[in-house]
């Protein structure tokens, strides 16, 4: 855990969040600034700053993170698809330096990326 990290503080219940799912390895909670009908974050409880900081010792954790996304999306009504996004570092516009995956979905089609 990183005592300065906002997501670590959410994991430690120092900051409230609308939790969607939790187990020993992951916390899933609603994004505070949703960009779709359904928008939640999947975070490992283990503090990994960015995807660049992950290593092969964490491949099982990262694989389970990917498999958790469709399970939670489907359970929350996004049965016709969803989008996953992992921002990485400054160029990738990562705002919180704790690895997290955005999962966006719902019943309405998502807009384009608008680059």
ABEGO torsion letter per residue (X at the ends): XBAABAAAAAAAGABBBBBABBBAABBBBBBABBABABBBBBBBABBBABAAABBAAAAAAAAAAAAAAAAAAAAAGBAAEBBBBBBBEAAAGBABBBBBBBBBBEABBBBBAGX
